[in-house]
Amino acid sequence: MLSNALALASLLPLAASHFLLDYPTARGFNDDTATKFPCGGFDSVKTPRTSFPTSGGPIQLDMHHAQTDVAIYLSVGDDPGSNYSVVLRHTFSLEGLGDFCAGMVTIPASLNIPDGTSATIQVVSNGDPDGGLFQCADVTLTSTALSTSDYNSHCTNHTGMKVVTENISGNPNETTDATPSASGAAASSSSTALASMPTAASWMLGVAGIAGLVML
């Protein structure tokens, strides 16, 4: 019974350490490589690409941390490499676990992107103590809008999920830094986010507590 409790406890850090990009379809996810820029260790373009409307579409995430800073970027081209210079949504602070839809994320009209253009959407979070977590989705940009039913099928929010701060200065991987600052939203968000990150000691105490319950 003790071994079962320890096995259960070993899953807890995993469940609290990352996020999943569910829509558009992600290149893939590997918890061991999720910290690797630019796409969490998945450097090859995934086909077929997901059609994504320039007028706006949902970015559906599954959040596994109670508080997270998130930002969304875009790179235009068949194989973008590491050039994610277009900001689709500035860093924001999110509270809650489970499904989160950052819906109606639009492609800037100033880019004048024609139908059929290949691009890659990058989602970055600060869910790792040593830096950011990265996931990417390869898309084909189109002027055809999603129908209401299609939009709703890819946009779900779990009860209690909410955005608490918008337009935070800096990238999410920068807000992981807990260095005090005299001013600035990024520093404020950073300390809040880190406060929710469990330390190794707290995980050990959690394991001990679970084991003790099982032994009783």
C-alpha positions, 0 to 999 in steps of 0.5 A: 500500500505504501508503494501505491501511495508513493506512486500516486505522489510521484504524479503530483509534480507532473500534474502541476508542472505544465500545460497542454495546447489542445487547439490548434493541434499541437506538434506534440508534448513531452514533459521532459523537453517542455522547457526547450525553446521554441516548441518544447523539443518538437522542432519539426513542422506537423502536418496536416496543418490546422486551418486558423482564421485571421479574423480570430480563432480559439486557443484552447489550453489545459492548465495544470498549474493553479496560477500561470503567466501565459503569452501567445506568439506567431511566426509566419512561414513554412518552417519558422525556426525560432523567429516568433516575433508577432505578439498575438496576446501579451503576457497575462496571468491566469488562475485555475486548473483545467480547460482555458480558452483564450478565444478570438485570438486574431492575426494582426491585419497590418501583416496583410497575410493572404489565404493559404499562408503557413504559420506557427502559433507558439504558446509560452507559460512560466510553469517551470521554476527554471524558465518557460514552457513552450508548445507550438501548433502549425497552422494555415491562415485563412480568411474563412471564419469559423462557424459558431458551432466550430468555434464553441467546440474548440473553446471551453473554460473550466469553472473558476478559470479566470484571467486576473491580470492583462498586458504584463510586461515581459515574456512569461519565462521572464516573469518566473524570475522572483527578483524584487523590483521597485515597480512593474507588473511582471515582478508583481505577477512573478512573485504571485506565480512562484508562491503557488509553485510547490517546493521539493520540501513540500512535495516530500511532506505531501508524500509523507502525509499520503503514506501515513494515511495509507498505513493507517 
